[in-house]
Amino acid sequence: MTEQIQRGRLIVFEGIDGAGKTTQIELLSKYLTSVGRRVYRTAEPTESVTGGLLRDALGGVSRRTACEMAALFVLDRIFHNVNPVNGIEKMLADGVDVICDRYYYSSMAYQGSETDSTWVKEMNLNCPEIRRPDICIFLDLTPKQSMERINRGRVTHEIYENEEKLEQVRRKFYGVFEDLKDRDRIEVVDAFRTVEQIHEDIVGRIQTL
């Protein structure tokens, strides 16, 4: 009899800009691989045509309304889930853990702070082709801490990278988490510590899955 493949887990990382998601995703990926898990790292926006439109807008190359951005993110997220080559659903079914940098929580926090938040929420949560994560790790920084890291790390900024906007988005993230606390598993992690301390904290929470 063929051994049944254990389904993979969808692990999402969220945080305002500069929170250290890239570093922690890399460390968690190495840890999971070291304990025998197969891992696929991905991010939103994706590398699809829609993802390219989103990156242009985020970088200030083109202008989009908040409603356009929210709708484009939903379209990109559906593709991200159902893409038959390396989509989230395909990877999970093959027993691979998927670690995703940003997901629908970001849409609700960023676009949801600029347009009708209920509409943004319902588009994402009511879509049958957008999968609910097994866990969301939110790396928490204050906007001031975030801007200090951003200013140290690069010269150009994206459209949301200013302290006032980050404060608005951070408050919105917490509102989203409160709204979804009985639906999704969301873990808030203090990101203003050493890289090693944050990683150990994340591993401890992942081990309870």
Phi, psi and omega in degrees: 000136180291132180290133181286133180285130176287128183295143177287176182240140177265113181247119183252137173250132177229167178160157174291166185301140180088006185284346178097024183299317183301314180296314183289327176296318179297316180294319179293321178301315180295320180296311182298322177296322182293337179258016171094007178272150170266139189229139173234123179262136182211176185203160171239139001296155180277185178271013179287174176301317178297320177299324177295320176299320179293318180296322176299318180290317180296326180277358179083009179289322177229161181253135178225145174286165178298323179293318177299315181299314181299316181292320178296321178296321178296315179300315180295323181291322176298312177303317180302322180282318192259353178310119187288348182272304182218032178289163182303312183297320179297314182295315180298318180296331179276004178086017182261134173285130179254124175252118187244128176274102182079147180204210187291341176299322178295319177300315182293327182278313184280296180290329179293343176272355184242344179218192184298109185293329179294319178299314180297316180299310185293324177302319183279311186284335182266359178278121183292347181257011173248112188281145174280132180293158172284330178200146173241124176259115179257113178275113190260125173228156169283157177303323178298314177298320179299311182294326176300316179292316181299315182294329176286330191268334183202165184270314183271150181238150174278172190295336182266000190268072168215156191298320181297315180293320180295324177296317178298315182292319179299316177299322180292321176305313181295326175295319178298314182296321177296319181294326186258008189299333179267359183248313185246152173269114184237125181245119178268125184240129177293115184263005179259057178221184177292156178305319183292318179297317180296316181299314179299321178298314181296315180301317180301323180284325178293325183295342180274357179295000000 
